[in-house]
Amino acid sequence: MARGERLPRLINMIFVIQNQPGLSAKEIASRCKISQRQCFRDLEDLQKAGVPIYNDRGYRQVETFEMRSSSFTIEEAFSLIYGLKLVERQKGILNLSAGLKEKLLALLPKALGEQLEEMDTKVDSAEGALIDYSDKEELFKLINIAITRNQTMKIVYYTFSRDSVGDREIDCYKLIFKDGFWYLIAFCHDRESVRLFRVDRIREAVVLDKYFTPPENFNFEEYMGAAWQMERGEEFVFKVRFSGESVRYVKETQFHQTQRIIEEDDGTIIYTAKACGYKSVMRWILGFGSEAEVLEPVELREKVRDELFKSTERYFEKIC
């Protein structure tokens, strides 16, 4: 596991033990989605760092525990500031107190706190496309409970494709932030399969007194496959020729994990990647205007061509 994932993994383990005292190492490992061997190493690291965790018919934590400054390195403290900047823009996800940064600084040695405070003035999160979750604070609390305790939720959900609202019972596996939206990956009892739910489309929710065991073999990356954005479907390969200024931009950017780029003698490039749905890929391609030409597959080329014709007709109608 990457070094950058260590701090959130350890913090998550603390929360799991706090919320469900008495879990075995195997149960903690399952909830934290790590191996049992890694779980024992993490428990040992937490105890060495001063976190009062003990094993008495399962792992528990002294209730008066407070994080100590010795638990943080400068990189870990900076990562918390970066995280706070992002969370501050996500209205409704967490009810952050105004003094949260000050509480963090109080945990650190003076010199480290001064460095962190200076960095805080030089780091910010720019405006962008985001959903307003200001009325979803209670919903996020319920989702956190359902995920942490492995409890089934009953939701009232708006399905965009059918423009309809209906009840669902779901087992929450994972909460994902992607392209300005929060998504809940959960097993839907009504559809008897794992589905994606956009959090802002959940109208009502309640945590049921029903528990589930998360599948050990569920893998989010495998579930999403070659999806662009969060659109899933039948996988296909597509090719696009880029020209003009788009060439330099596409070459320097990792848009998808499957992308491959071939440079042509005339200065153009051939971009190849996998996808699972036409809509998200079409939106991406159309954003490059005349500097992008779909080569394969034929169906995608025709869809992009038809969309461009519609746009052209609309503009000419207004001119005429």
Secondary structure, DSSP 8 states (H G I E B T S, - for coil): --GGGHHHHHHHHHHHHHHSTTB-HHHHHHHHTS-HHHHHHHHHHHHHTT--EEESSSEEE-TT----GGG--HHHHHHHHHHHHHHHHSTTT----TTHHHHHHHTS-HHHHHHHHHHHTT-----------TT-HHHHHHHHHHHHHTEEEEEEEEETTTTEEEEEEEEEEEEEEETTEEEEEEEETTTTEEEEEEGGGEEEEEEEEEE----TT--HHHHHTT-BTTB--S-EEEEEEE-TTHHHHHHT----TT-EEEE-TTS-EEEEEEES-HHHHHHHHHTTGGGEEEEE-HHHHHHHHHHHHHHHHHHHHHH-
